[in-house]
């Protein structure tokens, strides 16, 4: 068990996950670890890097307090779409994810958390909550319950589906064709003509 206590503002911590002989990542953070920023501090960032060569999912098991921003760079995924694991970052102000796994990212965030997710693997992305949400994924994308502006791009070859529910403003692009959408529930399907918005 490790407890890291920070002082002042604008601290940056880097957690690099080790890789064992079989290619699996070795946890740098576990459920007994705690990272605490100073009371009322701002600008604190935790960066996590996972370069495992075996398909896994990444979570944050450690307890975070007064850490405003998390950045995850992984050869795997943040959570897993359709699986039991969700990447829960409800206590953060900002989350940035760059993933390359094929299981898809599955992220849960508070409506005060800005989320930027770039999922270059083939599994797409599912975002629940968030404030300003920006997603670029190779595969289908689902964003529900966002409180702020939503911008999504399906970078895959398709057929994929973009589904957005919520958001103050929504813009979506299937391939290179952007489509501004009104607030509400919309589906932009790669099965139909590019740029076609369907209200349900």
TIRO-2110 file (N, C-alpha, C; in Angstrom, 1 decimal):
// TIRO-2110
0.8, -1.2, 0.0, N, 1, A
0.0, 0.0, 0.0, CA, 1, A
0.9, 1.2, 0.0, C, 1, A
0.6, 2.1, -0.9, N, 2, A
1.3, 3.4, -1.0, CA, 2, A
0.4, 4.6, -0.9, C, 2, A
0.8, 5.6, -0.1, N, 3, A
0.1, 6.8, -0.1, CA, 3, A
1.0, 7.9, -0.5, C, 3, A
0.5, 8.7, -1.5, N, 4, A
1.3, 9.8, -2.0, CA, 4, A
0.5, 11.1, -1.7, C, 4, A
1.1, 11.9, -1.0, N, 5, A
0.5, 13.2, -0.6, CA, 5, A
1.3, 14.4, -1.2, C, 5, A
0.5, 15.2, -2.0, N, 6, A
1.1, 16.2, -2.8, CA, 6, A
1.0, 17.6, -2.0, C, 6, A
1.9, 18.5, -2.3, N, 7, A
1.8, 19.8, -1.8, CA, 7, A
1.7, 20.8, -2.9, C, 7, A
1.0, 21.9, -2.7, N, 8, A
0.9, 23.0, -3.7, CA, 8, A
0.0, 22.6, -4.8, C, 8, A
0.2, 23.3, -5.9, N, 9, A
-0.6, 23.2, -7.1, CA, 9, A
0.2, 22.6, -8.3, C, 9, A
-0.5, 22.2, -9.4, N, 10, A
0.2, 21.9, -10.6, CA, 10, A
1.2, 20.8, -10.5, C, 10, A
0.9, 19.7, -9.7, N, 11, A
1.7, 18.6, -9.7, CA, 11, A
1.4, 17.6, -10.8, C, 11, A
2.5, 16.9, -11.3, N, 12, A
2.3, 15.9, -12.3, CA, 12, A
3.0, 14.6, -11.9, C, 12, A
2.1, 13.6, -11.8, N, 13, A
2.6, 12.2, -11.5, CA, 13, A
2.5, 11.3, -12.7, C, 13, A
3.5, 10.5, -12.9, N, 14, A
3.6, 9.6, -14.0, CA, 14, A
3.6, 8.1, -13.5, C, 14, A
2.6, 7.3, -13.8, N, 15, A
2.5, 5.9, -13.5, CA, 15, A
2.7, 5.1, -14.7, C, 15, A
3.8, 4.4, -14.8, N, 16, A
4.1, 3.6, -16.0, CA, 16, A
4.0, 2.1, -15.5, C, 16, A
3.0, 1.4, -16.2, N, 17, A
2.7, 0.1, -15.8, CA, 17, A
3.8, -0.8, -16.4, C, 17, A
4.4, -1.7, -15.6, N, 18, A
5.4, -2.6, -16.1, CA, 18, A
4.8, -3.7, -16.9, C, 18, A
5.6, -4.5, -17.6, N, 19, A
5.2, -5.6, -18.4, CA, 19, A
6.0, -6.8, -18.0, C, 19, A
5.2, -7.9, -17.7, N, 20, A
5.9, -9.1, -17.3, CA, 20, A
6.4, -9.9, -18.5, C, 20, A
7.0, -11.1, -18.3, N, 21, A
7.5, -11.9, -19.4, CA, 21, A
6.5, -12.4, -20.4, C, 21, A
5.2, -12.5, -19.9, N, 22, A
4.2, -13.0, -20.8, CA, 22, A
3.5, -11.8, -21.6, C, 22, A
3.9, -10.6, -21.3, N, 23, A
3.3, -9.4, -22.0, CA, 23, A
2.2, -8.8, -21.3, C, 23, A
1.8, -9.3, -20.1, N, 24, A
0.8, -8.7, -19.3, CA, 24, A
1.3, -7.5, -18.6, C, 24, A
0.5, -6.4, -18.4, N, 25, A
0.9, -5.3, -17.6, CA, 25, A
0.9, -5.7, -16.1, C, 25, A
1.8, -5.1, -15.4, N, 26, A
2.0, -5.3, -14.0, CA, 26, A
1.5, -4.0, -13.3, C, 26, A
0.5, -4.1, -12.4, N, 27, A
-0.1, -3.0, -11.8, CA, 27, A
0.9, -2.1, -11.1, C, 27, A
0.8, -0.8, -11.4, N, 28, A
1.6, 0.2, -10.7, CA, 28, A
0.7, 0.8, -9.6, C, 28, A
-0.6, 0.9, -9.9, N, 29, A
-1.6, 1.3, -8.9, CA, 29, A
-2.5, 0.2, -8.5, C, 29, A
-2.8, 0.0, -7.2, N, 30, A
-3.8, -1.0, -6.8, CA, 30, A
-4.8, -0.4, -5.9, C, 30, A
-5.7, -1.2, -5.5, N, 31, A
-6.9, -0.7, -4.7, CA, 31, A
-6.5, -0.1, -3.3, C, 31, A
-5.3, -0.5, -2.9, N, 32, A
-4.9, 0.0, -1.6, CA, 32, A
-4.1, 1.3, -1.6, C, 32, A
-3.8, 1.8, -2.8, N, 33, A
-3.0, 3.0, -3.0, CA, 33, A
-3.9, 4.2, -2.9, C, 33, A
-3.3, 5.3, -2.5, N, 34, A
-4.0, 6.6, -2.4, CA, 34, A
-3.1, 7.7, -2.9, C, 34, A
-3.6, 8.6, -3.7, N, 35, A
-2.9, 9.7, -4.2, CA, 35, A
-3.8, 11.0, -3.8, C, 35, A
-3.2, 11.8, -3.0, N, 36, A
-4.0, 12.9, -2.4, CA, 36, A
-3.3, 14.3, -2.7, C, 36, A
-4.0, 15.1, -3.4, N, 37, A
-3.6, 16.5, -3.6, CA, 37, A
-3.9, 17.3, -2.3, C, 37, A
-3.2, 18.4, -2.2, N, 38, A
-3.5, 19.3, -1.1, CA, 38, A
-4.9, 19.8, -1.1, C, 38, A
-5.5, 20.1, 0.0, N, 39, A
-6.8, 20.6, 0.1, CA, 39, A
-6.9, 21.9, -0.8, C, 39, A
-8.0, 22.0, -1.6, N, 40, A
-8.3, 23.1, -2.5, CA, 40, A
-7.2, 23.4, -3.5, C, 40, A
-6.3, 22.4, -3.7, N, 41, A
-5.3, 22.6, -4.8, CA, 41, A
-5.9, 22.4, -6.1, C, 41, A
-5.2, 22.9, -7.2, N, 42, A
-5.6, 22.8, -8.5, CA, 42, A
-4.5, 22.4, -9.5, C, 42, A
-4.8, 22.0, -10.7, N, 43, A
-3.9, 21.7, -11.7, CA, 43, A
-3.1, 20.4, -11.5, C, 43, A
-3.6, 19.5, -10.6, N, 44, A
-2.8, 18.2, -10.4, CA, 44, A
-3.2, 17.2, -11.4, C, 44, A
-2.2, 16.5, -12.0, N, 45, A
-2.4, 15.6, -13.1, CA, 45, A
-1.7, 14.2, -12.8, C, 45, A
-2.4, 13.2, -13.1, N, 46, A
-1.9, 11.8, -13.1, CA, 46, A
-1.9, 11.2, -14.5, C, 46, A
-0.7, 10.9, -15.0, N, 47, A
-0.6, 10.3, -16.3, CA, 47, A
-0.3, 8.8, -16.1, C, 47, A
-1.0, 7.9, -16.8, N, 48, A
-0.9, 6.5, -16.8, CA, 48, A
-0.5, 6.0, -18.1, C, 48, A
0.5, 5.1, -18.2, N, 49, A
1.0, 4.5, -19.5, CA, 49, A
1.0, 3.0, -19.4, C, 49, A
0.3, 2.3, -20.3, N, 50, A
0.3, 0.9, -20.3, CA, 50, A
0.7, 0.4, -21.7, C, 50, A
1.8, -0.3, -21.8, N, 51, A
2.3, -0.8, -23.1, CA, 51, A
2.3, -2.3, -23.2, C, 51, A
1.4, -3.0, -22.5, N, 52, A
1.3, -4.4, -22.5, CA, 52, A
1.0, -4.9, -23.9, C, 52, A
1.4, -6.2, -24.2, N, 53, A
1.2, -6.7, -25.5, CA, 53, A
0.1, -7.8, -25.5, C, 53, A
-0.5, -8.0, -24.4, N, 54, A
-1.6, -8.9, -24.2, CA, 54, A
-2.9, -8.1, -24.0, C, 54, A
-4.0, -8.4, -24.7, N, 55, A
-5.2, -7.7, -24.5, CA, 55, A
-5.7, -7.7, -23.1, C, 55, A
-5.9, -6.5, -22.5, N, 56, A
-6.4, -6.3, -21.2, CA, 56, A
-7.3, -5.0, -21.1, C, 56, A
-7.8, -4.7, -20.0, N, 57, A
-8.5, -3.5, -19.8, CA, 57, A
-7.9, -2.7, -18.7, C, 57, A
-7.9, -1.4, -18.8, N, 58, A
-7.4, -0.5, -17.8, CA, 58, A
-8.4, 0.1, -16.9, C, 58, A
-8.2, 0.2, -15.6, N, 59, A
-9.1, 0.9, -14.7, CA, 59, A
-8.2, 1.7, -13.8, C, 59, A
-8.8, 2.5, -12.9, N, 60, A
-8.0, 3.2, -11.9, CA, 60, A
-8.5, 2.7, -10.5, C, 60, A
-7.8, 1.7, -10.0, N, 61, A
-8.2, 1.1, -8.7, CA, 61, A
-7.8, 2.0, -7.5, C, 61, A
-6.8, 2.9, -7.6, N, 62, A
-6.4, 3.7, -6.5, CA, 62, A
-7.4, 4.7, -6.1, C, 62, A
-7.3, 5.2, -4.9, N, 63, A
-8.2, 6.3, -4.4, CA, 63, A
-7.5, 7.6, -4.8, C, 63, A
-8.2, 8.5, -5.5, N, 64, A
-7.7, 9.8, -5.9, CA, 64, A
-8.4, 10.9, -5.2, C, 64, A
-7.7, 11.9, -4.7, N, 65, A
-8.3, 13.0, -4.0, CA, 65, A
-7.6, 14.3, -4.4, C, 65, A
-8.4, 15.2, -4.9, N, 66, A
-7.9, 16.5, -5.4, CA, 66, A
-6.9, 16.3, -6.5, C, 66, A
-7.2, 15.3, -7.3, N, 67, A
-6.4, 15.1, -8.6, CA, 67, A
-7.4, 15.5, -9.7, C, 67, A
-7.1, 16.6, -10.4, N, 68, A
-8.1, 17.1, -11.4, CA, 68, A
-8.1, 16.4, -12.8, C, 68, A
-6.9, 16.0, -13.2, N, 69, A
-6.8, 15.5, -14.6, CA, 69, A
-6.1, 14.1, -14.6, C, 69, A
-6.6, 13.2, -15.4, N, 70, A
-6.0, 12.0, -15.6, CA, 70, A
-5.8, 11.8, -17.1, C, 70, A
-4.6, 11.4, -17.5, N, 71, A
-4.3, 11.0, -18.9, CA, 71, A
-3.9, 9.6, -19.0, C, 71, A
-4.6, 8.8, -19.8, N, 72, A
-4.3, 7.4, -20.0, CA, 72, A
-3.8, 7.1, -21.5, C, 72, A
-2.6, 6.6, -21.6, N, 73, A
-2.2, 6.1, -22.9, CA, 73, A
-2.0, 4.6, -22.8, C, 73, A
-2.7, 3.9, -23.6, N, 74, A
-2.7, 2.4, -23.5, CA, 74, A
-2.7, 1.7, -24.8, C, 74, A
-2.1, 0.5, -24.9, N, 75, A
-2.2, -0.3, -26.0, CA, 75, A
-3.4, -1.2, -25.9, C, 75, A
-4.1, -1.1, -24.7, N, 76, A
-5.3, -1.8, -24.5, CA, 76, A
-6.5, -0.9, -24.6, C, 76, A
-7.5, -1.0, -23.6, N, 77, A
-8.7, -0.1, -23.6, CA, 77, A
-9.0, 0.4, -22.2, C, 77, A
-9.6, 1.5, -22.2, N, 78, A
-10.2, 2.1, -20.9, CA, 78, A
-11.5, 1.4, -20.7, C, 78, A
-11.6, 0.4, -19.8, N, 79, A
-12.8, -0.4, -19.7, CA, 79, A
-13.0, -1.2, -20.9, C, 79, A
-14.1, -1.8, -21.1, N, 80, A
-14.4, -2.7, -22.3, CA, 80, A
-15.8, -2.6, -22.6, C, 80, A
-16.1, -2.2, -23.9, N, 81, A
-17.5, -2.1, -24.4, CA, 81, A
-18.1, -3.5, -24.4, C, 81, A
-19.3, -3.6, -23.7, N, 82, A
-20.0, -4.9, -23.7, CA, 82, A
-19.5, -5.8, -22.6, C, 82, A
-18.4, -5.4, -21.9, N, 83, A
-17.8, -6.2, -20.9, CA, 83, A
-18.2, -5.7, -19.5, C, 83, A
-17.7, -6.3, -18.4, N, 84, A
-18.1, -5.9, -17.1, CA, 84, A
-17.3, -4.8, -16.5, C, 84, A
-16.3, -4.3, -17.2, N, 85, A
-15.4, -3.3, -16.7, CA, 85, A
-15.6, -2.0, -17.3, C, 85, A
-15.8, -1.0, -16.4, N, 86, A
-16.0, 0.4, -16.8, CA, 86, A
-14.9, 1.3, -16.2, C, 86, A
-14.4, 2.2, -17.1, N, 87, A
-13.4, 3.1, -16.6, CA, 87, A
-14.1, 4.3, -16.0, C, 87, A
-14.2, 4.3, -14.6, N, 88, A
-15.0, 5.3, -13.9, CA, 88, A
-14.1, 6.4, -13.4, C, 88, A
-14.4, 7.6, -13.9, N, 89, A
-13.6, 8.8, -13.5, CA, 89, A
-14.5, 9.9, -13.1, C, 89, A
-15.5, 9.6, -12.3, N, 90, A
-16.5, 10.5, -11.9, CA, 90, A
-16.0, 11.7, -11.0, C, 90, A
-14.8, 11.5, -10.4, N, 91, A
-14.3, 12.5, -9.5, CA, 91, A
-13.3, 13.5, -10.2, C, 91, A
-13.2, 13.4, -11.5, N, 92, A
-12.2, 14.3, -12.1, CA, 92, A
-12.8, 15.5, -12.8, C, 92, A
-11.9, 16.4, -13.2, N, 93, A
-12.3, 17.6, -14.0, CA, 93, A
-12.0, 17.3, -15.5, C, 93, A
-10.9, 16.6, -15.8, N, 94, A
-10.5, 16.3, -17.2, CA, 94, A
-10.0, 14.9, -17.3, C, 94, A
-10.4, 14.3, -18.4, N, 95, A
-9.8, 12.9, -18.7, CA, 95, A
-9.4, 12.9, -20.2, C, 95, A
-8.2, 12.4, -20.5, N, 96, A
-7.8, 12.2, -21.8, CA, 96, A
-7.3, 10.8, -22.0, C, 96, A
-7.9, 10.1, -23.0, N, 97, A
-7.6, 8.7, -23.2, CA, 97, A
-7.1, 8.5, -24.6, C, 97, A
-6.0, 7.8, -24.8, N, 98, A
-5.6, 7.4, -26.1, CA, 98, A
-5.4, 5.9, -26.0, C, 98, A
-6.2, 5.1, -26.7, N, 99, A
-6.2, 3.7, -26.6, CA, 99, A
-6.0, 3.0, -28.0, C, 99, A
-5.5, 1.8, -28.0, N, 100, A
-5.3, 1.1, -29.2, CA, 100, A
-5.9, -0.3, -29.2, C, 100, A
-6.6, -0.7, -28.1, N, 101, A
-7.1, -2.0, -28.0, CA, 101, A
-8.3, -2.2, -28.9, C, 101, A
-8.7, -3.5, -29.1, N, 102, A
-9.9, -3.8, -29.9, CA, 102, A
-11.2, -4.1, -29.2, C, 102, A
-11.1, -3.9, -27.9, N, 103, A
-12.4, -4.2, -27.1, CA, 103, A
-13.3, -3.0, -27.0, C, 103, A
-12.8, -1.8, -27.4, N, 104, A
-13.5, -0.6, -27.2, CA, 104, A
-13.4, 0.1, -25.9, C, 104, A
-13.5, 1.4, -25.8, N, 105, A
-13.4, 2.1, -24.5, CA, 105, A
-14.8, 2.2, -23.9, C, 105, A
-14.9, 2.0, -22.6, N, 106, A
-16.2, 2.2, -21.9, CA, 106, A
-15.9, 3.0, -20.7, C, 106, A
-16.3, 4.3, -20.8, N, 107, A
-15.9, 5.3, -19.8, CA, 107, A
-17.2, 5.9, -19.1, C, 107, A
-17.1, 6.0, -17.8, N, 108, A
-18.2, 6.7, -17.0, CA, 108, A
-17.6, 7.9, -16.4, C, 108, A
-18.3, 9.1, -16.5, N, 109, A
-17.8, 10.3, -16.0, CA, 109, A
-18.9, 11.1, -15.4, C, 109, A
-18.6, 12.0, -14.5, N, 110, A
-19.5, 12.9, -13.9, CA, 110, A
-19.8, 14.0, -15.0, C, 110, A
-20.9, 14.7, -14.8, N, 111, A
-21.3, 15.8, -15.8, CA, 111, A
-20.4, 17.0, -15.6, C, 111, A
-19.4, 17.0, -14.7, N, 112, A
-18.5, 18.0, -14.5, CA, 112, A
-17.1, 17.7, -15.1, C, 112, A
-17.0, 16.5, -15.7, N, 113, A
-15.7, 16.0, -16.2, CA, 113, A
-15.7, 16.1, -17.7, C, 113, A
-14.7, 16.9, -18.2, N, 114, A
-14.4, 16.9, -19.7, CA, 114, A
-13.7, 15.7, -20.1, C, 114, A
-14.2, 15.1, -21.2, N, 115, A
-13.7, 13.8, -21.7, CA, 115, A
-13.2, 13.9, -23.1, C, 115, A
-12.0, 13.5, -23.4, N, 116, A
-11.5, 13.4, -24.7, CA, 116, A
-11.0, 12.0, -24.9, C, 116, A
-11.6, 11.3, -25.8, N, 117, A
-11.2, 9.9, -26.0, CA, 117, A
-10.9, 9.6, -27.5, C, 117, A
-9.7, 9.1, -27.7, N, 118, A
-9.2, 8.7, -29.1, CA, 118, A
-9.0, 7.2, -29.0, C, 118, A
-9.9, 6.4, -29.6, N, 119, A
-9.8, 5.0, -29.6, CA, 119, A
-9.5, 4.5, -31.0, C, 119, A
-8.2, 4.2, -31.2, N, 120, A
-7.8, 3.8, -32.6, CA, 120, A
-7.9, 2.3, -32.9, C, 120, A
-8.3, 1.5, -31.9, N, 121, A
-8.5, 0.1, -32.1, CA, 121, A
-9.8, -0.1, -32.8, C, 121, A
-10.3, -1.3, -32.9, N, 122, A
-11.5, -1.5, -33.7, CA, 122, A
-12.8, -1.7, -32.9, C, 122, A
-12.8, -1.3, -31.6, N, 123, A
-14.0, -1.6, -30.8, CA, 123, A
-14.9, -0.4, -30.5, C, 123, A
-14.6, 0.8, -31.0, N, 124, A
-15.4, 1.9, -30.8, CA, 124, A
-15.3, 2.5, -29.4, C, 124, A
-16.3, 3.2, -29.0, N, 125, A
-16.3, 3.9, -27.6, CA, 125, A
-17.7, 4.1, -27.1, C, 125, A
-17.8, 3.9, -25.8, N, 126, A
-19.1, 4.2, -25.1, CA, 126, A
-18.8, 5.2, -24.0, C, 126, A
-19.4, 6.4, -24.0, N, 127, A
-19.2, 7.4, -22.9, CA, 127, A
-20.5, 7.6, -22.2, C, 127, A
-20.5, 7.5, -20.9, N, 128, A
-21.7, 7.7, -20.1, CA, 128, A
-21.4, 9.0, -19.2, C, 128, A
-22.2, 10.0, -19.4, N, 129, A
-21.9, 11.3, -18.7, CA, 129, A
-20.9, 12.1, -19.4, C, 129, A
-20.2, 12.9, -18.6, N, 130, A
-19.2, 13.9, -19.1, CA, 130, A
-19.8, 15.3, -19.3, C, 130, A
-18.9, 16.2, -19.3, N, 131, A
-19.3, 17.6, -19.6, CA, 131, A
-19.1, 17.9, -21.1, C, 131, A
-18.0, 18.5, -21.5, N, 132, A
-17.7, 18.6, -22.9, CA, 132, A
-17.0, 17.2, -23.3, C, 132, A
-17.6, 16.6, -24.3, N, 133, A
-17.1, 15.2, -24.7, CA, 133, A
-16.7, 15.3, -26.1, C, 133, A
-15.5, 14.8, -26.4, N, 134, A
-14.9, 14.7, -27.7, CA, 134, A
-14.4, 13.3, -27.9, C, 134, A
-14.9, 12.6, -28.9, N, 135, A
-14.6, 11.2, -29.2, CA, 135, A
-14.2, 11.0, -30.7, C, 135, A
-13.1, 10.4, -30.9, N, 136, A
-12.8, 9.9, -32.2, CA, 136, A
-12.4, 8.4, -32.1, C, 136, A
-13.2, 7.6, -32.8, N, 137, A
-13.1, 6.2, -32.6, CA, 137, A
-13.2, 5.4, -33.9, C, 137, A
-12.5, 4.3, -33.9, N, 138, A
-12.6, 3.4, -35.1, CA, 138, A
-13.6, 2.4, -34.7, C, 138, A
-14.9, 2.7, -35.0, N, 139, A
-16.0, 1.8, -34.6, CA, 139, A
-17.2, 2.6, -34.2, C, 139, A
-18.2, 1.9, -33.7, N, 140, A
-19.4, 2.6, -33.3, CA, 140, A
-19.2, 3.4, -32.0, C, 140, A
-19.9, 4.5, -31.9, N, 141, A
-19.8, 5.5, -30.8, CA, 141, A
-21.1, 5.7, -30.1, C, 141, A
-21.1, 5.7, -28.8, N, 142, A
-22.3, 6.0, -28.0, CA, 142, A
-21.9, 7.0, -27.0, C, 142, A
-22.6, 8.2, -26.9, N, 143, A
-22.5, 9.2, -25.9, CA, 143, A
-23.8, 9.5, -25.3, C, 143, A
-24.0, 9.2, -24.0, N, 144, A
-25.3, 9.5, -23.3, CA, 144, A
-25.0, 10.3, -22.1, C, 144, A
-25.9, 11.3, -21.9, N, 145, A
-25.9, 12.0, -20.6, CA, 145, A
-24.9, 13.1, -20.5, C, 145, A
-24.3, 13.5, -21.6, N, 146, A
-23.3, 14.6, -21.5, CA, 146, A
-24.0, 15.9, -21.2, C, 146, A
-23.3, 16.8, -20.4, N, 147, A
-23.9, 18.1, -20.0, CA, 147, A
-23.5, 19.2, -20.9, C, 147, A
-22.4, 19.1, -21.6, N, 148, A
-21.9, 20.1, -22.5, CA, 148, A
-21.9, 19.8, -23.9, C, 148, A
-21.0, 20.4, -24.7, N, 149, A
-20.9, 20.2, -26.1, CA, 149, A
-20.3, 18.8, -26.4, C, 149, A
-20.9, 18.1, -27.4, N, 150, A
-20.4, 16.8, -27.8, CA, 150, A
-19.9, 16.8, -29.3, C, 150, A
-18.8, 16.3, -29.5, N, 151, A
-18.2, 16.2, -30.9, CA, 151, A
-17.7, 14.8, -31.1, C, 151, A
-18.2, 14.1, -32.1, N, 152, A
-17.9, 12.7, -32.3, CA, 152, A
-17.5, 12.5, -33.7, C, 152, A
-16.5, 11.6, -33.9, N, 153, A
-16.0, 11.2, -35.3, CA, 153, A
-15.8, 9.7, -35.3, C, 153, A
-16.5, 9.1, -36.3, N, 154, A
-16.3, 7.7, -36.6, CA, 154, A
-15.2, 7.6, -37.6, C, 154, A
-14.0, 7.2, -37.2, N, 155, A
-12.9, 7.1, -38.1, CA, 155, A
-12.7, 5.7, -38.8, C, 155, A
-13.7, 4.8, -38.5, N, 156, A
-13.6, 3.5, -39.1, CA, 156, A
-14.2, 3.4, -40.5, C, 156, A
-14.0, 2.2, -41.0, N, 157, A
-14.5, 2.0, -42.4, CA, 157, A
-16.0, 1.6, -42.4, C, 157, A
-16.5, 1.3, -41.3, N, 158, A
-18.0, 1.0, -41.2, CA, 158, A
-18.3, -0.4, -41.6, C, 158, A
-19.6, -0.8, -41.6, N, 159, A
-20.7, 0.0, -41.1, CA, 159, A
-20.7, 0.2, -39.6, C, 159, A
-20.8, 1.4, -39.1, N, 160, A
-20.8, 1.7, -37.7, CA, 160, A
-21.9, 2.7, -37.4, C, 160, A
-22.2, 2.9, -36.2, N, 161, A
-23.3, 3.8, -35.8, CA, 161, A
-22.9, 4.7, -34.7, C, 161, A
-23.2, 6.0, -34.9, N, 162, A
-23.0, 7.0, -33.9, CA, 162, A
-24.3, 7.3, -33.2, C, 162, A
-24.4, 7.2, -31.9, N, 163, A
-25.6, 7.5, -31.1, CA, 163, A
-25.2, 8.5, -30.0, C, 163, A
-26.0, 9.6, -30.0, N, 164, A
-25.8, 10.7, -29.0, CA, 164, A
-27.1, 11.0, -28.4, C, 164, A
-27.1, 11.0, -27.1, N, 165, A
-28.3, 11.4, -26.3, CA, 165, A
-27.8, 12.4, -25.2, C, 165, A
-28.3, 13.7, -25.3, N, 166, A
-27.9, 14.7, -24.4, CA, 166, A
-26.9, 15.6, -25.1, C, 166, A
-26.3, 16.5, -24.3, N, 167, A
-25.3, 17.5, -24.9, CA, 167, A
-26.0, 18.8, -25.2, C, 167, A
-25.4, 19.9, -25.0, N, 168, A
-25.9, 21.2, -25.3, CA, 168, A
-25.9, 21.5, -26.9, C, 168, A
-24.8, 21.1, -27.5, N, 169, A
-24.7, 21.1, -28.9, CA, 169, A
-24.0, 19.8, -29.3, C, 169, A
-24.3, 19.3, -30.5, N, 170, A
-23.8, 18.0, -31.0, CA, 170, A
-23.3, 18.1, -32.4, C, 170, A
-22.1, 17.7, -32.7, N, 171, A
-21.6, 17.6, -34.0, CA, 171, A
-21.0, 16.2, -34.2, C, 171, A
-21.3, 15.6, -35.4, N, 172, A
-20.9, 14.2, -35.7, CA, 172, A
-20.3, 14.2, -37.1, C, 172, A
-19.4, 13.3, -37.2, N, 173, A
-18.8, 13.1, -38.6, CA, 173, A
-18.6, 11.6, -38.8, C, 173, A
-19.2, 11.1, -39.9, N, 174, A
-19.0, 9.7, -40.3, CA, 174, A
-18.1, 9.8, -41.5, C, 174, A
-16.8, 9.3, -41.3, N, 175, A
-15.8, 9.5, -42.3, CA, 175, A
-15.5, 11.0, -42.3, C, 175, A
-15.5, 11.7, -43.4, N, 176, A
-15.1, 13.1, -43.5, CA, 176, A
-16.3, 14.0, -43.6, C, 176, A
-17.5, 13.5, -43.4, N, 177, A
-18.7, 14.4, -43.6, CA, 177, A
-19.2, 14.8, -42.2, C, 177, A
-19.1, 16.1, -41.8, N, 178, A
-19.6, 16.6, -40.6, CA, 178, A
-21.1, 16.8, -40.6, C, 178, A
-21.8, 16.6, -39.5, N, 179, A
-23.3, 16.8, -39.5, CA, 179, A
-23.6, 17.4, -38.2, C, 179, A
-24.0, 18.7, -38.2, N, 180, A
-24.5, 19.4, -36.9, CA, 180, A
-25.8, 18.8, -36.5, C, 180, A
-26.0, 18.5, -35.3, N, 181, A
-27.3, 17.9, -34.8, CA, 181, A
-27.9, 18.7, -33.7, C, 181, A
-29.2, 18.7, -33.7, N, 182, A
-29.9, 19.4, -32.6, CA, 182, A
-29.8, 18.6, -31.3, C, 182, A
-30.1, 19.2, -30.2, N, 183, A
-30.1, 18.5, -28.9, CA, 183, A
-31.2, 17.5, -28.9, C, 183, A
-30.9, 16.3, -28.3, N, 184, A
-31.9, 15.3, -28.2, CA, 184, A
-31.2, 13.9, -28.4, C, 184, A
-32.0, 13.0, -29.0, N, 185, A
-31.5, 11.7, -29.3, CA, 185, A
-31.4, 11.5, -30.8, C, 185, A
-30.2, 11.2, -31.2, N, 186, A
-30.0, 11.1, -32.7, CA, 186, A
-29.1, 9.9, -33.0, C, 186, A
-29.3, 9.3, -34.2, N, 187, A
-28.4, 8.3, -34.6, CA, 187, A
-27.9, 8.7, -36.0, C, 187, A
-26.6, 8.5, -36.2, N, 188, A
-26.0, 8.8, -37.5, CA, 188, A
-25.4, 7.5, -37.9, C, 188, A
-26.0, 6.8, -38.9, N, 189, A
-25.6, 5.5, -39.3, CA, 189, A
-24.7, 5.4, -40.5, C, 189, A
-23.7, 4.6, -40.4, N, 190, A
-22.8, 4.4, -41.6, CA, 190, A
-23.5, 3.5, -42.6, C, 190, A
-24.6, 2.9, -42.2, N, 191, A
-25.3, 2.0, -43.2, CA, 191, A
-26.0, 2.8, -44.2, C, 191, A
-26.4, 4.1, -43.9, N, 192, A
-27.1, 4.9, -44.8, CA, 192, A
-26.2, 5.9, -45.4, C, 192, A
-26.7, 6.9, -46.1, N, 193, A
-25.9, 7.9, -46.7, CA, 193, A
-25.1, 8.7, -45.7, C, 193, A
-23.9, 9.0, -46.0, N, 194, A
-23.0, 9.7, -45.1, CA, 194, A
-23.7, 11.1, -44.7, C, 194, A
-23.6, 11.4, -43.4, N, 195, A
-24.2, 12.7, -43.0, CA, 195, A
-25.7, 12.6, -42.7, C, 195, A
-26.3, 11.5, -42.8, N, 196, A
-27.7, 11.4, -42.6, CA, 196, A
-28.0, 11.3, -41.1, C, 196, A
-28.8, 12.3, -40.6, N, 197, A
-29.2, 12.3, -39.2, CA, 197, A
-30.6, 11.7, -39.0, C, 197, A
-30.8, 10.8, -38.1, N, 198, A
-32.1, 10.2, -37.9, CA, 198, A
-32.5, 10.5, -36.5, C, 198, A
-33.7, 11.2, -36.4, N, 199, A
-34.3, 11.5, -35.1, CA, 199, A
-35.2, 10.3, -34.7, C, 199, A
-35.0, 9.9, -33.4, N, 200, A
-35.9, 8.8, -33.0, CA, 200, A
-36.7, 9.2, -31.7, C, 200, A
END
